[in-house]
Amino acid sequence: MVYKKEKIKNFSDLIAWQEAHNLALFVYRNTNSFPKDEIFGLTNQMRRAAVSVTSNIAEGFARNSSKDKSNFYTIARASLAELQSQSVLARDLGYWNKITFIQFAEQSVKVNKLLAGLIKSATNKEK
């Protein structure tokens, strides 16, 4: 995928946020079929973790100091790790088939790499 280098004016201009948003949409769409007794369990946990990734990217972007930015991007990455762990449970419980799990895994790896880049960039600006 080729990205245009344009001035980043808003959190939604960040590729990391865009890809995390796509991941959140994927999670919402693919947890609809979970058993109804999971609505306050795994369904809710996965959705909250997915939203946390995008929300922390947005909050990090809005922070002024590089240290604060790095902290929020790191929290986003931790929420992503939580979501990745929950996806394994969804697969192992049979809520997600292999194809859905692989699609999720590929997107989550992409988001993880982009978050690593944001963290590195913010950390380098601290020095």
VMD Tcl script that builds the backbone (N, CA, C; Angstrom):
set m [mol new atoms 381]
animate dup $m
set s [atomselect $m all]
$s set {name element resname resid chain x y z} {
  {N N MET 1 A 0.839 -1.164 0.000}
  {CA C MET 1 A 0.000 0.000 0.000}
  {C C MET 1 A 0.893 1.240 0.000}
  {N N VAL 2 A 0.569 2.196 -0.809}
  {CA C VAL 2 A 1.325 3.440 -0.897}
  {C C VAL 2 A 0.529 4.536 -0.192}
  {N N TYR 3 A 1.202 5.220 0.716}
  {CA C TYR 3 A 0.557 6.302 1.446}
  {C C TYR 3 A 1.087 7.637 0.949}
  {N N LYS 4 A 0.206 8.600 0.838}
  {CA C LYS 4 A 0.611 9.946 0.445}
  {C C LYS 4 A 1.200 10.648 1.662}
  {N N LYS 5 A 2.295 11.353 1.443}
  {CA C LYS 5 A 2.884 12.135 2.524}
  {C C LYS 5 A 2.251 13.515 2.516}
  {N N GLU 6 A 1.294 13.689 3.392}
  {CA C GLU 6 A 0.617 14.966 3.522}
  {C C GLU 6 A 0.797 15.450 4.952}
  {N N LYS 7 A 0.584 16.720 5.150}
  {CA C LYS 7 A 0.682 17.302 6.485}
  {C C LYS 7 A -0.370 16.664 7.388}
  {N N ILE 8 A 0.075 16.203 8.534}
  {CA C ILE 8 A -0.830 15.584 9.497}
  {C C ILE 8 A -1.387 16.681 10.398}
  {N N LYS 9 A -2.684 16.913 10.265}
  {CA C LYS 9 A -3.338 17.990 11.005}
  {C C LYS 9 A -4.224 17.467 12.127}
  {N N ASN 10 A -4.631 16.209 12.016}
  {CA C ASN 10 A -5.587 15.633 12.944}
  {C C ASN 10 A -5.195 14.187 13.197}
  {N N PHE 11 A -5.621 13.638 14.328}
  {CA C PHE 11 A -5.300 12.242 14.627}
  {C C PHE 11 A -5.769 11.305 13.526}
  {N N SER 12 A -6.873 11.651 12.874}
  {CA C SER 12 A -7.412 10.769 11.829}
  {C C SER 12 A -6.559 10.774 10.563}
  {N N ASP 13 A -5.597 11.682 10.490}
  {CA C ASP 13 A -4.642 11.678 9.377}
  {C C ASP 13 A -3.531 10.655 9.584}
  {N N LEU 14 A -3.362 10.197 10.818}
  {CA C LEU 14 A -2.320 9.211 11.121}
  {C C LEU 14 A -2.693 7.857 10.519}
  {N N ILE 15 A -1.779 7.269 9.797}
  {CA C ILE 15 A -2.020 5.948 9.206}
  {C C ILE 15 A -2.276 4.925 10.308}
  {N N ALA 16 A -1.561 5.057 11.419}
  {CA C ALA 16 A -1.756 4.128 12.540}
  {C C ALA 16 A -3.197 4.191 13.040}
  {N N TRP 17 A -3.745 5.401 13.153}
  {CA C TRP 17 A -5.130 5.528 13.606}
  {C C TRP 17 A -6.087 4.933 12.569}
  {N N GLN 18 A -5.848 5.209 11.294}
  {CA C GLN 18 A -6.717 4.697 10.230}
  {C C GLN 18 A -6.755 3.170 10.239}
  {N N GLU 19 A -5.587 2.553 10.373}
  {CA C GLU 19 A -5.525 1.087 10.374}
  {C C GLU 19 A -6.122 0.515 11.659}
  {N N ALA 20 A -5.918 1.199 12.783}
  {CA C ALA 20 A -6.526 0.761 14.041}
  {C C ALA 20 A -8.049 0.901 13.972}
  {N N HIS 21 A -8.517 1.943 13.315}
  {CA C HIS 21 A -9.961 2.135 13.114}
  {C C HIS 21 A -10.528 0.986 12.275}
  {N N ASN 22 A -9.810 0.620 11.222}
  {CA C ASN 22 A -10.233 -0.528 10.405}
  {C C ASN 22 A -10.283 -1.798 11.244}
  {N N LEU 23 A -9.318 -1.956 12.136}
  {CA C LEU 23 A -9.299 -3.124 13.015}
  {C C LEU 23 A -10.505 -3.103 13.960}
  {N N ALA 24 A -10.823 -1.940 14.504}
  {CA C ALA 24 A -11.980 -1.827 15.398}
  {C C ALA 24 A -13.280 -2.167 14.666}
  {N N LEU 25 A -13.410 -1.674 13.441}
  {CA C LEU 25 A -14.591 -2.016 12.642}
  {C C LEU 25 A -14.667 -3.521 12.409}
  {N N PHE 26 A -13.525 -4.134 12.118}
  {CA C PHE 26 A -13.459 -5.581 11.913}
  {C C PHE 26 A -13.934 -6.309 13.173}
  {N N VAL 27 A -13.445 -5.869 14.327}
  {CA C VAL 27 A -13.817 -6.510 15.593}
  {C C VAL 27 A -15.320 -6.369 15.834}
  {N N TYR 28 A -15.860 -5.188 15.642}
  {CA C TYR 28 A -17.303 -4.995 15.841}
  {C C TYR 28 A -18.114 -5.899 14.912}
  {N N ARG 29 A -17.733 -5.940 13.647}
  {CA C ARG 29 A -18.478 -6.764 12.677}
  {C C ARG 29 A -18.369 -8.254 12.986}
  {N N ASN 30 A -17.212 -8.656 13.479}
  {CA C ASN 30 A -16.968 -10.085 13.661}
  {C C ASN 30 A -17.177 -10.571 15.085}
  {N N THR 31 A -17.751 -9.730 15.932}
  {CA C THR 31 A -18.186 -10.195 17.249}
  {C C THR 31 A -19.715 -10.229 17.336}
  {N N ASN 32 A -20.388 -9.756 16.306}
  {CA C ASN 32 A -21.855 -9.800 16.276}
  {C C ASN 32 A -22.396 -11.218 16.371}
  {N N SER 33 A -21.637 -12.164 15.858}
  {CA C SER 33 A -22.102 -13.552 15.826}
  {C C SER 33 A -21.717 -14.336 17.084}
  {N N PHE 34 A -21.025 -13.696 18.027}
  {CA C PHE 34 A -20.678 -14.385 19.274}
  {C C PHE 34 A -21.969 -14.749 20.012}
  {N N PRO 35 A -21.932 -15.782 20.839}
  {CA C PRO 35 A -23.129 -16.149 21.606}
  {C C PRO 35 A -23.642 -14.967 22.441}
  {N N LYS 36 A -24.931 -14.896 22.587}
  {CA C LYS 36 A -25.546 -13.780 23.317}
  {C C LYS 36 A -25.053 -13.699 24.761}
  {N N ASP 37 A -24.701 -14.846 25.360}
  {CA C ASP 37 A -24.216 -14.801 26.742}
  {C C ASP 37 A -22.812 -14.196 26.854}
  {N N GLU 38 A -22.199 -13.896 25.722}
  {CA C GLU 38 A -20.889 -13.230 25.715}
  {C C GLU 38 A -21.003 -11.714 25.564}
  {N N ILE 39 A -22.226 -11.188 25.458}
  {CA C ILE 39 A -22.394 -9.756 25.200}
  {C C ILE 39 A -21.719 -8.902 26.277}
  {N N PHE 40 A -21.730 -9.361 27.521}
  {CA C PHE 40 A -21.058 -8.628 28.599}
  {C C PHE 40 A -19.709 -9.252 28.940}
  {N N GLY 41 A -19.331 -10.256 28.182}
  {CA C GLY 41 A -18.056 -10.934 28.396}
  {C C GLY 41 A -17.073 -10.613 27.296}
  {N N LEU 42 A -16.743 -11.629 26.522}
  {CA C LEU 42 A -15.710 -11.488 25.503}
  {C C LEU 42 A -16.071 -10.460 24.430}
  {N N THR 43 A -17.320 -10.412 24.025}
  {CA C THR 43 A -17.733 -9.422 23.015}
  {C C THR 43 A -17.407 -8.012 23.498}
  {N N ASN 44 A -17.847 -7.703 24.705}
  {CA C ASN 44 A -17.618 -6.380 25.282}
  {C C ASN 44 A -16.124 -6.102 25.471}
  {N N GLN 45 A -15.390 -7.082 25.969}
  {CA C GLN 45 A -13.956 -6.896 26.216}
  {C C GLN 45 A -13.196 -6.611 24.929}
  {N N MET 46 A -13.509 -7.358 23.890}
  {CA C MET 46 A -12.813 -7.161 22.614}
  {C C MET 46 A -13.145 -5.800 22.012}
  {N N ARG 47 A -14.391 -5.428 22.091}
  {CA C ARG 47 A -14.792 -4.134 21.531}
  {C C ARG 47 A -14.150 -2.979 22.299}
  {N N ARG 48 A -14.128 -3.098 23.617}
  {CA C ARG 48 A -13.516 -2.041 24.433}
  {C C ARG 48 A -12.017 -1.932 24.156}
  {N N ALA 49 A -11.347 -3.059 24.015}
  {CA C ALA 49 A -9.906 -3.033 23.725}
  {C C ALA 49 A -9.644 -2.408 22.357}
  {N N ALA 50 A -10.471 -2.758 21.374}
  {CA C ALA 50 A -10.305 -2.202 20.023}
  {C C ALA 50 A -10.507 -0.692 20.025}
  {N N VAL 51 A -11.515 -0.235 20.745}
  {CA C VAL 51 A -11.771 1.202 20.847}
  {C C VAL 51 A -10.641 1.891 21.611}
  {N N SER 52 A -10.105 1.220 22.597}
  {CA C SER 52 A -8.999 1.781 23.378}
  {C C SER 52 A -7.775 2.060 22.510}
  {N N VAL 53 A -7.518 1.198 21.541}
  {CA C VAL 53 A -6.371 1.407 20.647}
  {C C VAL 53 A -6.535 2.733 19.910}
  {N N THR 54 A -7.668 2.919 19.256}
  {CA C THR 54 A -7.874 4.156 18.487}
  {C C THR 54 A -7.947 5.379 19.400}
  {N N SER 55 A -8.588 5.232 20.537}
  {CA C SER 55 A -8.740 6.364 21.456}
  {C C SER 55 A -7.398 6.832 22.006}
  {N N ASN 56 A -6.531 5.901 22.337}
  {CA C ASN 56 A -5.224 6.278 22.875}
  {C C ASN 56 A -4.297 6.849 21.809}
  {N N ILE 57 A -4.450 6.407 20.577}
  {CA C ILE 57 A -3.698 7.040 19.485}
  {C C ILE 57 A -4.154 8.495 19.351}
  {N N ALA 58 A -5.458 8.712 19.372}
  {CA C ALA 58 A -5.999 10.070 19.254}
  {C C ALA 58 A -5.538 10.945 20.419}
  {N N GLU 59 A -5.606 10.405 21.624}
  {CA C GLU 59 A -5.191 11.201 22.782}
  {C C GLU 59 A -3.696 11.490 22.750}
  {N N GLY 60 A -2.915 10.516 22.351}
  {CA C GLY 60 A -1.476 10.743 22.229}
  {C C GLY 60 A -1.162 11.832 21.224}
  {N N PHE 61 A -1.866 11.814 20.114}
  {CA C PHE 61 A -1.657 12.833 19.085}
  {C C PHE 61 A -1.933 14.232 19.637}
  {N N ALA 62 A -2.941 14.345 20.489}
  {CA C ALA 62 A -3.354 15.644 21.022}
  {C C ALA 62 A -2.440 16.163 22.130}
  {N N ARG 63 A -1.590 15.308 22.653}
  {CA C ARG 63 A -0.680 15.731 23.719}
  {C C ARG 63 A 0.447 16.582 23.167}
  {N N ASN 64 A 0.950 17.481 24.003}
  {CA C ASN 64 A 2.002 18.393 23.565}
  {C C ASN 64 A 3.404 17.822 23.723}
  {N N SER 65 A 3.648 17.130 24.818}
  {CA C SER 65 A 5.015 16.648 25.042}
  {C C SER 65 A 5.240 15.300 24.364}
  {N N SER 66 A 6.450 15.098 23.917}
  {CA C SER 66 A 6.814 13.826 23.280}
  {C C SER 66 A 6.670 12.671 24.255}
  {N N LYS 67 A 6.990 12.924 25.530}
  {CA C LYS 67 A 6.863 11.876 26.546}
  {C C LYS 67 A 5.402 11.441 26.691}
  {N N ASP 68 A 4.493 12.410 26.750}
  {CA C ASP 68 A 3.067 12.086 26.837}
  {C C ASP 68 A 2.597 11.330 25.596}
  {N N LYS 69 A 3.030 11.797 24.426}
  {CA C LYS 69 A 2.674 11.111 23.180}
  {C C LYS 69 A 3.107 9.653 23.243}
  {N N SER 70 A 4.367 9.440 23.603}
  {CA C SER 70 A 4.921 8.092 23.684}
  {C C SER 70 A 4.136 7.232 24.667}
  {N N ASN 71 A 3.777 7.804 25.819}
  {CA C ASN 71 A 3.016 7.053 26.826}
  {C C ASN 71 A 1.663 6.596 26.284}
  {N N PHE 72 A 0.949 7.479 25.612}
  {CA C PHE 72 A -0.369 7.101 25.095}
  {C C PHE 72 A -0.264 6.113 23.936}
  {N N TYR 73 A 0.753 6.264 23.101}
  {CA C TYR 73 A 0.957 5.299 22.020}
  {C C TYR 73 A 1.319 3.928 22.603}
  {N N THR 74 A 2.050 3.930 23.715}
  {CA C THR 74 A 2.398 2.673 24.385}
  {C C THR 74 A 1.157 2.030 24.998}
  {N N ILE 75 A 0.277 2.831 25.563}
  {CA C ILE 75 A -0.988 2.307 26.097}
  {C C ILE 75 A -1.820 1.708 24.963}
  {N N ALA 76 A -1.843 2.369 23.815}
  {CA C ALA 76 A -2.564 1.837 22.652}
  {C C ALA 76 A -2.001 0.477 22.266}
  {N N ARG 77 A -0.680 0.362 22.306}
  {CA C ARG 77 A -0.034 -0.909 21.952}
  {C C ARG 77 A -0.378 -2.000 22.970}
  {N N ALA 78 A -0.473 -1.632 24.242}
  {CA C ALA 78 A -0.858 -2.595 25.277}
  {C C ALA 78 A -2.305 -3.050 25.075}
  {N N SER 79 A -3.176 -2.126 24.708}
  {CA C SER 79 A -4.569 -2.495 24.416}
  {C C SER 79 A -4.638 -3.426 23.217}
  {N N LEU 80 A -3.770 -3.201 22.249}
  {CA C LEU 80 A -3.711 -4.087 21.083}
  {C C LEU 80 A -3.279 -5.487 21.502}
  {N N ALA 81 A -2.299 -5.578 22.400}
  {CA C ALA 81 A -1.853 -6.887 22.889}
  {C C ALA 81 A -2.990 -7.605 23.614}
  {N N GLU 82 A -3.757 -6.859 24.401}
  {CA C GLU 82 A -4.930 -7.415 25.078}
  {C C GLU 82 A -5.918 -7.965 24.051}
  {N N LEU 83 A -6.171 -7.200 23.015}
  {CA C LEU 83 A -7.087 -7.612 21.955}
  {C C LEU 83 A -6.566 -8.845 21.216}
  {N N GLN 84 A -5.277 -8.899 20.978}
  {CA C GLN 84 A -4.687 -10.063 20.313}
  {C C GLN 84 A -4.874 -11.319 21.163}
  {N N SER 85 A -4.689 -11.185 22.469}
  {CA C SER 85 A -4.897 -12.320 23.370}
  {C C SER 85 A -6.356 -12.780 23.341}
  {N N GLN 86 A -7.261 -11.832 23.344}
  {CA C GLN 86 A -8.690 -12.157 23.303}
  {C C GLN 86 A -9.076 -12.816 21.984}
  {N N SER 87 A -8.397 -12.455 20.910}
  {CA C SER 87 A -8.696 -13.063 19.608}
  {C C SER 87 A -8.327 -14.546 19.593}
  {N N VAL 88 A -7.270 -14.892 20.307}
  {CA C VAL 88 A -6.884 -16.307 20.411}
  {C C VAL 88 A -7.984 -17.072 21.143}
  {N N LEU 89 A -8.518 -16.479 22.194}
  {CA C LEU 89 A -9.617 -17.103 22.926}
  {C C LEU 89 A -10.847 -17.256 22.029}
  {N N ALA 90 A -11.161 -16.219 21.255}
  {CA C ALA 90 A -12.302 -16.285 20.329}
  {C C ALA 90 A -12.122 -17.427 19.336}
  {N N ARG 91 A -10.912 -17.579 18.841}
  {CA C ARG 91 A -10.626 -18.683 17.908}
  {C C ARG 91 A -10.765 -20.029 18.613}
  {N N ASP 92 A -10.149 -20.142 19.783}
  {CA C ASP 92 A -10.135 -21.423 20.489}
  {C C ASP 92 A -11.516 -21.844 20.994}
  {N N LEU 93 A -12.387 -20.876 21.239}
  {CA C LEU 93 A -13.763 -21.190 21.634}
  {C C LEU 93 A -14.657 -21.486 20.434}
  {N N GLY 94 A -14.106 -21.316 19.241}
  {CA C GLY 94 A -14.862 -21.587 18.024}
  {C C GLY 94 A -15.734 -20.429 17.574}
  {N N TYR 95 A -15.552 -19.260 18.177}
  {CA C TYR 95 A -16.333 -18.088 17.777}
  {C C TYR 95 A -15.814 -17.497 16.471}
  {N N TRP 96 A -14.515 -17.629 16.244}
  {CA C TRP 96 A -13.904 -17.193 14.993}
  {C C TRP 96 A -13.312 -18.396 14.292}
  {N N ASN 97 A -13.552 -18.491 12.997}
  {CA C ASN 97 A -12.917 -19.552 12.227}
  {C C ASN 97 A -11.487 -19.137 11.885}
  {N N LYS 98 A -10.774 -20.036 11.265}
  {CA C LYS 98 A -9.361 -19.795 10.957}
  {C C LYS 98 A -9.167 -18.578 10.054}
  {N N ILE 99 A -10.028 -18.428 9.066}
  {CA C ILE 99 A -9.895 -17.310 8.119}
  {C C ILE 99 A -10.096 -15.969 8.828}
  {N N THR 100 A -11.125 -15.876 9.650}
  {CA C THR 100 A -11.379 -14.636 10.393}
  {C C THR 100 A -10.212 -14.323 11.315}
  {N N PHE 101 A -9.706 -15.351 11.996}
  {CA C PHE 101 A -8.576 -15.149 12.905}
  {C C PHE 101 A -7.342 -14.658 12.153}
  {N N ILE 102 A -7.062 -15.251 11.007}
  {CA C ILE 102 A -5.891 -14.843 10.214}
  {C C ILE 102 A -6.055 -13.403 9.723}
  {N N GLN 103 A -7.253 -13.055 9.263}
  {CA C GLN 103 A -7.497 -11.672 8.821}
  {C C GLN 103 A -7.259 -10.690 9.971}
  {N N PHE 104 A -7.767 -11.042 11.140}
  {CA C PHE 104 A -7.548 -10.202 12.319}
  {C C PHE 104 A -6.060 -10.103 12.631}
  {N N ALA 105 A -5.389 -11.242 12.648}
  {CA C ALA 105 A -3.966 -11.272 13.005}
  {C C ALA 105 A -3.135 -10.411 12.062}
  {N N GLU 106 A -3.416 -10.506 10.775}
  {CA C GLU 106 A -2.667 -9.707 9.794}
  {C C GLU 106 A -2.869 -8.213 10.029}
  {N N GLN 107 A -4.095 -7.808 10.279}
  {CA C GLN 107 A -4.377 -6.390 10.522}
  {C C GLN 107 A -3.758 -5.931 11.843}
  {N N SER 108 A -3.807 -6.781 12.849}
  {CA C SER 108 A -3.256 -6.380 14.146}
  {C C SER 108 A -1.736 -6.259 14.098}
  {N N VAL 109 A -1.081 -7.090 13.310}
  {CA C VAL 109 A 0.372 -6.976 13.133}
  {C C VAL 109 A 0.708 -5.653 12.449}
  {N N LYS 110 A -0.087 -5.285 11.462}
  {CA C LYS 110 A 0.119 -4.011 10.762}
  {C C LYS 110 A -0.005 -2.840 11.745}
  {N N VAL 111 A -1.048 -2.867 12.566}
  {CA C VAL 111 A -1.258 -1.798 13.544}
  {C C VAL 111 A -0.111 -1.769 14.549}
  {N N ASN 112 A 0.332 -2.934 14.980}
  {CA C ASN 112 A 1.433 -3.012 15.942}
  {C C ASN 112 A 2.702 -2.360 15.389}
  {N N LYS 113 A 3.006 -2.626 14.139}
  {CA C LYS 113 A 4.196 -2.033 13.508}
  {C C LYS 113 A 4.062 -0.516 13.406}
  {N N LEU 114 A 2.886 -0.051 13.044}
  {CA C LEU 114 A 2.660 1.391 12.943}
  {C C LEU 114 A 2.764 2.066 14.311}
  {N N LEU 115 A 2.250 1.409 15.341}
  {CA C LEU 115 A 2.377 1.943 16.692}
  {C C LEU 115 A 3.834 1.987 17.132}
  {N N ALA 116 A 4.583 0.957 16.782}
  {CA C ALA 116 A 6.013 0.947 17.111}
  {C C ALA 116 A 6.704 2.152 16.486}
  {N N GLY 117 A 6.320 2.483 15.265}
  {CA C GLY 117 A 6.880 3.649 14.589}
  {C C GLY 117 A 6.518 4.949 15.284}
  {N N LEU 118 A 5.265 5.071 15.725}
  {CA C LEU 118 A 4.850 6.277 16.451}
  {C C LEU 118 A 5.612 6.414 17.764}
  {N N ILE 119 A 5.763 5.299 18.464}
  {CA C ILE 119 A 6.486 5.320 19.743}
  {C C ILE 119 A 7.941 5.717 19.518}
  {N N LYS 120 A 8.548 5.124 18.509}
  {CA C LYS 120 A 9.949 5.439 18.198}
  {C C LYS 120 A 10.108 6.912 17.829}
  {N N SER 121 A 9.207 7.409 17.015}
  {CA C SER 121 A 9.263 8.809 16.596}
  {C C SER 121 A 9.119 9.749 17.795}
  {N N ALA 122 A 8.153 9.465 18.661}
  {CA C ALA 122 A 7.938 10.312 19.840}
  {C C ALA 122 A 9.121 10.225 20.795}
  {N N THR 123 A 9.669 9.026 20.961}
  {CA C THR 123 A 10.813 8.829 21.853}
  {C C THR 123 A 12.040 9.562 21.333}
  {N N ASN 124 A 12.254 9.517 20.029}
  {CA C ASN 124 A 13.405 10.208 19.431}
  {C C ASN 124 A 13.306 11.721 19.592}
  {N N LYS 125 A 12.095 12.239 19.618}
  {CA C LYS 125 A 11.908 13.688 19.777}
  {C C LYS 125 A 12.171 14.138 21.212}
  {N N GLU 126 A 12.130 13.169 22.166}
  {CA C GLU 126 A 12.420 13.491 23.563}
  {C C GLU 126 A 13.896 13.820 23.745}
  {N N LYS 127 A 14.723 13.212 22.923}
  {CA C LYS 127 A 16.176 13.332 23.098}
  {C C LYS 127 A 16.730 14.603 22.529}
}
mol reanalyze $m
mol bondsrecalc $m
mol representation Tube
mol addrep $m
